[in-house]
Amino acid sequence: MTPNDRELRTFAGLRRIIATLRGPNGCPWDHVQTHESLRPYLLEEASETLAALDSGDRELLCEELGDLLLELLLHVRIAEETGEFRLADVIYSIAGKLVRRHPHVFGEAVAETPEAVVEQWEELKREERGDRSALSGVPEALPALAYAQALQRRAARAGFTWETADQAWEALDEELDELRRAETTEERREEAGDALFALANLARMLDADAEESLRATCRRFTRLFQRSETLAAERGRDYRDLSLDEKLSLWQQAKGAG
């Protein structure tokens, strides 16, 4: 039975649709999915949601949030079918966590700045998990630059950080020098990683999100490169046949065009 428009606008209606898709007379693809098989789709939908957020297109963001919600509810439905947990358990888990980790709102603790709230949150998380290391719990599945800065933020809260940005600059210069002097492929790979880690740390100290900074640069590079290709085509030239000097000239023209 096809859901009516009213059902399509409710959370319960969405849950029923997912249950139907997973049911014996539902969709063959949905029916065979598992937590493991859905993993790449969860990552993909999260990435598309971030892209929509970056685009500033609120209609697209609304759509992508819906796709991400679908992935979450599919995982919940699979867990309900196997008796792992229910939606109420998921809600209780996050609601309880929010109350526990906001004692400055729901208790008597004091945290008057965003920085104090983050420090309190991390300390409470360590206590709850019984973590001995300040770096415990940082997900390795994060993009590499985001992973690096997450580790560095944790280390900094534990007191392991440069005192000034100048020291971070010096550390970056040292790592770049070591990269220049690397001779083997293995050494270059290791030193490149060290240099990127040092650059991410410097960006953190300069209050720049390394992951977003690089993504913004990639988007800008793509826009200017494609504009250069268009300029070449408008002049009856194949971009690939141009000399490097000609390509650099088109690049400057593309930048000048805004």
C-alpha positions in Angstrom: 0.0 0.0 0.0 1.5 3.3 -1.1 1.9 5.8 1.8 -0.2 9.0 1.6 1.3 12.5 1.7 0.6 12.9 5.4 2.5 9.7 6.2 5.4 10.9 4.0 5.8 13.9 6.3 6.1 12.0 9.6 9.0 10.2 11.3 6.8 7.2 12.0 5.8 7.1 8.3 9.4 7.0 7.3 10.1 4.2 9.8 7.2 2.2 8.3 8.5 2.7 4.8 11.9 1.4 5.8 10.3 -1.6 7.6 8.4 -2.4 4.4 11.5 -2.2 2.3 13.2 -4.6 4.6 10.2 -6.9 4.8 9.6 -10.2 2.9 7.6 -8.4 0.2 9.8 -5.4 0.1 12.9 -4.5 -1.9 15.4 -7.3 -2.7 18.3 -4.8 -2.3 17.2 -3.4 1.0 16.3 -6.8 2.3 19.9 -8.2 2.1 21.8 -5.2 3.5 23.8 -5.5 6.7 25.7 -3.1 9.0 28.8 -4.0 7.1 27.4 -3.7 3.6 26.0 -0.2 4.4 29.3 1.2 5.6 30.4 2.8 2.3 26.9 4.3 1.8 27.1 5.9 5.3 30.4 7.5 4.4 29.2 8.6 1.0 26.1 10.2 2.3 28.0 12.0 5.1 30.4 13.3 2.5 27.5 14.5 0.2 25.9 16.2 3.2 29.1 18.1 3.9 29.4 19.1 0.2 25.8 20.4 0.3 26.6 22.4 3.4 29.7 23.9 1.7 27.6 24.8 -1.4 25.2 27.0 0.6 22.3 25.3 -1.2 19.8 24.8 1.6 17.4 22.8 -0.6 20.2 20.4 -1.4 21.3 20.3 2.2 17.7 19.3 3.2 17.8 16.5 0.7 21.2 15.2 1.7 20.2 15.3 5.4 17.3 13.1 4.5 19.6 10.6 2.7 21.9 10.6 5.8 18.9 10.0 8.0 17.9 7.0 5.8 21.3 5.4 6.4 20.9 5.9 10.2 17.4 4.4 10.3 18.5 1.5 8.1 21.1 0.6 10.7 18.5 0.9 13.4 16.0 -1.3 11.6 18.7 -4.0 11.0 19.6 -3.9 14.7 15.9 -4.2 15.7 15.4 -7.2 13.5 18.4 -9.0 15.1 17.6 -7.9 18.6 20.8 -5.8 19.0 19.1 -2.6 20.1 16.0 -0.4 19.3 15.5 3.2 18.3 14.6 4.0 21.9 18.0 2.7 23.0 19.7 5.0 20.4 17.7 8.0 21.6 18.3 7.2 25.3 22.0 6.8 24.6 22.5 10.3 23.1 20.0 12.0 25.3 21.7 10.7 28.4 25.1 11.6 27.1 24.0 15.1 26.4 22.7 15.5 29.9 25.8 13.9 31.5 28.3 16.0 29.5 26.5 19.3 30.0 26.6 19.6 33.8 27.0 23.3 33.4 23.4 23.3 32.0 21.8 20.4 33.8 23.9 20.5 37.0 26.0 22.8 39.1 29.2 22.8 37.1 30.5 26.0 35.5 31.7 26.4 31.9 31.5 29.9 30.6 33.4 29.6 27.3 33.2 27.2 24.3 36.7 26.1 25.1 35.8 25.3 28.7 32.8 23.3 27.5 35.1 21.2 25.1 37.6 20.6 27.8 34.9 19.5 30.2 33.3 17.2 27.5 36.6 15.5 26.8 37.3 15.0 30.5 33.9 13.5 31.1 34.3 11.2 28.1 37.6 9.9 29.4 36.1 9.2 32.8 33.1 7.4 31.3 35.2 5.2 29.1 38.0 4.7 31.5 40.5 5.9 28.9 44.1 6.1 30.1 45.3 7.8 27.0 44.3 11.4 26.0 44.2 10.1 22.4 41.8 7.3 23.0 38.6 7.4 20.9 39.8 9.5 18.0 38.3 7.6 15.0 41.0 6.5 12.5 38.3 6.6 9.7 38.5 10.4 9.7 40.1 12.0 6.6 43.8 12.2 7.3 44.1 16.0 7.9 41.0 16.0 10.2 42.5 12.9 12.0 45.8 14.7 12.4 44.2 17.8 13.9 41.9 15.8 16.2 45.0 14.0 17.6 46.8 17.3 18.0 43.9 18.9 19.8 43.7 16.0 22.2 47.5 16.1 22.8 47.3 19.9 23.3 44.7 19.5 26.0 47.1 17.1 27.7 49.7 19.9 27.6 51.7 18.4 24.7 51.9 21.3 22.3 54.1 24.2 21.1 53.8 27.3 23.2 53.8 29.7 20.2 53.0 29.6 16.5 56.7 30.5 15.8 57.8 27.2 17.3 55.3 25.4 15.1 56.7 27.3 12.1 60.2 26.2 13.0 59.0 22.6 13.3 57.4 22.8 9.9 60.6 24.2 8.4 62.6 21.4 9.9 60.2 18.7 8.5 60.3 20.3 5.1 64.1 20.3 5.1 64.1 16.6 6.0 61.7 16.0 3.2 64.0 17.8 0.7 66.9 15.6 1.9 65.0 12.3 1.8 66.5 9.9 -0.8 64.4 6.8 -1.0 60.7 6.4 -1.8 60.1 5.1 1.7 62.0 8.0 3.3 60.0 10.5 1.1 56.7 8.9 2.1 57.6 9.1 5.8 59.0 12.7 5.7 56.0 13.9 3.6 53.7 12.5 6.3 55.7 14.3 9.0 55.6 17.6 7.0 51.8 17.3 6.5 51.4 16.6 10.2 53.5 19.6 11.1 51.5 21.8 8.7 48.2 20.6 10.2 49.5 21.4 13.6 50.5 24.9 12.5 47.1 25.4 10.9 45.5 24.3 14.2 47.5 26.9 16.1 46.5 29.5 13.6 42.8 28.5 14.1 42.5 27.1 10.6 40.7 23.8 10.0 43.2 21.9 7.8 40.6 19.6 6.2 38.3 22.4 5.2 41.2 24.7 4.1 42.5 22.0 1.7 39.0 21.2 0.4 38.4 24.9 -0.3 41.7 25.1 -2.2 40.7 22.0 -4.2 37.4 23.6 -5.1 39.2 26.8 -6.1 41.8 24.8 -8.1 39.1 22.9 -9.9 37.2 26.1 -10.8 40.3 27.9 -12.1 41.6 24.8 -14.0 38.3 24.3 -15.8 38.1 28.0 -16.6 41.6 27.7 -18.1 40.4 24.8 -20.3 37.4 26.8 -21.4 39.6 29.8 -22.3 41.8 27.5 -24.4 38.7 26.0 -26.2 37.4 29.5 -26.9 40.6 30.1 -28.8 40.4 26.9 -30.8 43.2 25.2 -28.8 43.3 21.8 -27.1 44.5 22.6 -23.5 46.6 19.4 -23.4 48.7 20.6 -26.4 49.6 23.9 -24.8 53.1 24.6 -23.4 53.4 25.0 -19.7 54.0 28.8 -20.1 50.8 29.0 -22.1 48.9 27.1 -19.5 50.3 29.3 -16.7 49.2 32.4 -18.7 45.7 31.0 -19.0 45.7 30.3 -15.3 46.5 33.9 -14.5 43.7 35.0 -16.9 41.3 32.7 -15.2 42.3 34.1 -11.8 41.9 37.7 -13.1 38.4 36.8 -14.3 37.4 36.2 -10.7 
